[in-house]
Amino acid sequence: MKIIVPMAGRGSRLRPHTLTVPKPLIPIAGKPIVQRLVEDITKVVNEKVDEIAFIIGDFGVEIEQKLISIANDLGAKGTIYYQDAPLGTAHAIACAKESIKGPVVVAFADTLFKAEFKLDAEADGVIWVKQVEDPSAFGVVKIDNKNVITDFIEKPAELISDLAIIGIYYFKDGENLRSELEYLIDNNVIKGGEYQLTDALENMKAKGLKLTPGKVDAWMDCGNKDATVDTNKQTLGYEKGGGHLIAKTATIENSIIIEPCFIGENVVIKNSKIGPFVSIGIGTVIENSNIENSLIQNNATLRRANIVNSMIGNQARYSGASNSISIGDYSVLE
């Protein structure tokens, strides 16, 4: 099986944190979003993954090596493809057409999920969905009494279905998907200036392919700061009790840690109260502070800080009181 991960987007809604690091590499509870995504997929599909193809922009050699390492750690070959222009979901996936063959999972790298189910062996494809209260902001699927998808509807104005598409798809035969993607591009089938994956799915359905929904228990978004902090909170909640969330090399003096928290290697915490739901990256120093429900990246320095629902970037320095703050890499607020 292969996993295709389109991740060339700029992550504008998560700025300033994505000005220096691509959004899928932002850490959640100590692991990059994209790493958690592919790890969770390998658990759900319960098949050997032999290749993970990442579709990126101009992220640089260091990021490419990190992505290949993530694939290698899962026993898979890592492959890099490039999307040079933002021409839609179908175009992004088609950039990896050489890898789209055999069983394929396509997963967009701005979301995480939790699920316990087995793939429908009789289905030609599975579209992961989550029941939502307000489907008008999402693409949704409509299903019949045999649990087969009959319609794809983009941001319905009326309640047609509450099963939102979360951006993860399985195809038993990747060649079917590749053929439909190539058809859209070769025939310039564009909507809103972009090639849409849902058009390819509609064509597959019209040709008699059986597409079924795969329902997830939790769908966690990383679109903006508040959503990402909340995803960090939920992920820490799922991993509570895992026994690996506080590094042995961390120095904690005269401080209270309210779990669940992730505390990385060589972190120094003094005279502070940390938690619950705080992630602290490698080498960060925190003194005389009170931090709750926040995500702090590597080698940051916080002194006399009183923060909640916050994101602090790599190498940032901050001191002072604030209910909620978001500062990017190398920022200084003292």
Secondary structure by P-SEA (a helix, b strand, c coil): cbbbbbccccccccccccccccccccccccccaaaaaaaaaaaaacccccbbbbbbccccaaaaaaaaaaaaaacbbbbbbbbcccccaaaaaaccccccccbbbbbcccccbbbbbbccccccbbbbbbbbcccccccccccccccccccccccccccccccccccbbbbccaaaaaaaaaaaaaacccccccccaaaaaaaaaaabbbbbbbbbcbbbbcccaaaaaaaaaaaaaaacccccccccccccccccccccbbbccbbbbcccccccbbbbccbbbbccccccccccccbbbbcccccccccccccbbbbccccccccccccccc
